[in-house]
Amino acid sequence: MGSRCRARDWEGICMTQVKFGRQLNERAPFEVNGLVFSGLPLSLSEERLLAGAGAGGSEVELMDAVLEVLAQVLNARAQAERVEVGWLLENLAPSDVEGILDYLRATPVA
């Protein structure tokens, strides 16, 4: 059976040409009112939590659920202090929530 390797380094070791993983797409850290967070993209687990946030509830329940997940996401990336939903409510505008999630999805920022 032949080799499936299409590219080899100078020692003849197979080199991968296509790579996947969150760390490959990590962006620069970002700041929210003086707190710094890493730019590690969302994991599938975090996307799943966001997708299920507030399912079937009112708009207020949806917002509360999204903010709860966002607090978890930010705390996983916190480089110092942790945040709570109350802090997010006082320090973010609605467009900030969308912007942060787009940034962590590695979506091009306008």
C-alpha positions, 0 to 999 in steps of 0.5 A: 500500500502506498504512502498517503503523505504528499509533502516531506521535510528534508529528513523525509518525515511527513509534514501535515499541510492542513491543520485544524484546532482552536489555537491555530485561529487564536486572535490578539487579546481584547479588553473590556473596560480595563479587563483583558481576555485572550482571543482563543476562539469559541470551542464547539462546547461553548457554541453548543451552550450559546445555541441552547441558551434560553431556548423556548423562553422569553426575550428576557430569559434569552438575554439572561441565558446568553449573558450567563454563557458569555460570563463563562466564556469570558472567565475561561479567557480572563487574564486577571479578574473574573466577571459576573452577569451583573458586571456584564449588564453594567459594562456592555452594550448590546452591540458589544455582546455581538462583537465579542462573540463574532470576534471569538468566532473568528468572524471578520470584524467590520 
